[in-house]
């Protein structure tokens, strides 16, 4: 991943935490606002980012299946 991809993933993680906090506080308007930012950041992932995330997911699935 390049520096932009890393920064985007850090932003996605930060937005996820903010979304959880807004949910816990019951602030629906803030949840909507943050979700739109979160969604845009996720949809802006590069093809390389998506390929890496998919690979990591497949590895986790394989490890979980192997551990059964």
C-alpha angles and dihedrals in degrees: 000000000000127000092269092053091048092049090048092051090049089051091049091051091048092049090049090055091047090049091053091049092050090049092051089049091050092235101151096176092053090046090055092048094048093043091057090053091045092049093049091050092050092048090050093062113128121244088250090054091050092049091051093047091049091050091050090049092050090049091052091049092048092048091049092049091047092052094056 
